[in-house]
Every structure is written in structure tokens, then in C-alpha cells.
């Protein structure tokens, strides 16, 4: 009996081979992360002091000036944008998302516009395209170049945002160069770009000012956690837009206000911000501790290597189970060096007697249910991610996959 059964929830557990997909619950956390969160739940601390100490740990592990734990990468984007909109201006902090009469434009390459724009606009920013949108009829007709960012900068610009997904056009280095020339901060969305572990420090080393990373994807921390790393002053502004550090039990005067000095430079503010826009984006002490624990595992070479060996073992179990099946080819692939290996299954419908789409449907409908990455199903390709598997699930997946191809599931 599962916890869902005990609570009277009619929810059927599934095998998630699609990767760190939010819809399927994100990453499976290592036992050490769960244990750390359980221990933290029994202790009481001041959350702002915990965040200040967490900032030091994150800085040490990532090489950034400072870090901050958020309630997801989307929250990191919102708080990063808020930091660029307000700085240490308390009036602006308390006004967001109303940005009337103040600089409020964030530039994004037209070819990088996506659904996560919402996280930036939620802070009150207005998004400005750099370059010409290609449109659905002629995709790729126009390619955004660095000069397009130069042309988009004006007195209302507060930041440039860059969505990094295995690279990007124009190159991030070129965009950073434009931003530096105009003394503008660059916000990088690298939600699912870790691992490889080097990406924890790659972007700030390139000159990015704020980097947003999911805590519940490749880092394998709590699903409701995110990481914001970068310049100390901007991390402090993000914290001030999140909630009011050092608030204690009520509305205190500026003289009595005691925020953690290592995180918040009190002398740069003229008053105490009260209820900023990020109040609804609260982070629990359990999530902070869980993310730090997951980050420590990821940045430990031995533990990371052991984790990758397990993933490779699961990949072999699945690929070997499909060997010799007519019209089916299974191989291990690795998108980037240091990344998680994945399984690519190509199905020739004529030779296999079944389409990739039909196999996916059978996996979804059988027991246990299996969900895979379906972006290339129309081309006869199924991709699977092993990072949410264990030995039992890997073998169950291999069995379900063979049966789905044969038609016995």
C-alpha cells in the first residue's frame, strides 16, 4: 500500500522515463536529500539567516559571488527581474508589479521568446524583442545577432534575458559584451542545463550577472526549489523582493531592523521594505536544506561518478532488452559531455509492425504506466531518461517496452 492509498487518493504511480518533467513530479531525490529535509523539519531557525548562510555555501560550490534558494526556476526568473527593476529602491520594491514611470524593459532575442516569458513579466517588466521575429510560416528566416540587442537598448532598459538551452543564437558571449558596454545586467535561464556540473559556474565566469537554475531537475533537489546565483548586490536585491529579511514578529522601524549583514547591506536602503512581490514565492527551510544537500552531492566528484554509473547501468538494461527485435534499434546517447546518458529507440514501422506512437500509447495504458519523452515520436523515435529509475523500475521498463513493441501490453 502506497501513501496515496493510505490517504484515500485514487492516483496510480507511474514510471517516469521522460526526465525531470514537472508534470510527472520532477526529479527523484537521493536518500540523503530526503533525510536532510526530514531533519530540518524538526528544527526551527530564522529563514533569512538560513538563506544568508546558504548563500555562502552556494557561492563556495558555484564560484559565484552569492546565491539564493528560490521555490523553482520560474521564481528565480521573477526575482532576478525584480532585482533589476528595483535595485535597493524601497519605493520600487513595494510598487511592483506596477512599473509606471520607471525603467522596465527587458530585452530578449526574438528567436528565444517562449512560455517562460511569463516569469519575467510577472515582476512588472515589459519584454522587448531583439531582432525580427521569423513567424510560424517561415521559421529561421531572421537570425538575431548581437547588433540587434545594441539597437534595442534605450533609457528604459533594465536588463537583458537569455534563454540558454545547449547554446543559443546569438552566442551568449556576444550578448554579454553588449550588456557590459551599456552597464546592463544579463539574466540567464539555465533551468535544465545542470548537469554537466560545470554549468554551475560556466555562465557567471562568462560574465552573466544572474543565473537561474532549477533545483528539482538535474540537481535532484526538491521539486519546489530553484537556484539563483550571481552578483552579490543583485542577489541581495532579489532577496529584498522575495520577503523582508530580519523582520522578526512584526513591523519594525529601520533603526530596529536587523537583516543578516552578509546577505543584505542595510546601509544601502532608506527604509524597510514591507510586503514585496515575492511574498507568495516562499521557500521552506526543508527546501533550502534539501537543495544544498543535493548540490553538495552533485559537486562531489566521487558521488557524481557513482550516480552516472548507475544511470549508465539502467541504460544498458533497457537497450539490451530490445536487441534482436526486427525494426527496432536502441542506443545510448549523451547530449553533452558530462550530461546524463539517455536511451534513443528508433522504430521502423514497416519492419517492426508497430509505430512509435502506438508503442508510446501502449506504455501509457499498461501497468505500471510508463511515460517517455515524445518530441520525436512523429519521426519514429522514442527517447528515455534514466535519472528517475532504480534497478526495479529499469527492469520493469525494459519488460514493458518489449511487450509494447510486440503488442502484448
Buried (B, 14 or more C-beta within 10 A) or exposed (E): EEEEEEEEEEEEEBBBBBBBBEEBBBBBBBEBBBEBBEEBEEEEEBBBBBBBBBBEBBBEBBEBBBBBBBBBBBBBBBBBBBBBBBBBBBEBBBBBBEBEEBBBBBBBBBBBEEEBBEBBBBBBBEBBBBBEEBEEEEEEEBBBBBEBBBEBBEEEBBBBBBBBEEEBBBBBEBBBBBBEEEEBBBBBBBBBBBBBBEBBBBBBEBBBBBBBBBBBBBBBBBBBBBBBBBBBBBBBBBBBBBBBBBBEEEEBEEEEBBBBEBBBEBEEBEEBBEEBBBEEBBBBBBBBBBBBBBBBBBBBEEBBEEBBEBBBEBBBBBBEBBEEBEBBBBEBEEEEEEBBBBBBBBBBBEEBBBBBBBBBEBBBEBEEBBBBBBEEBEEBBBBBBBBBBEEEBBBBBBEBBBBBBBEEB
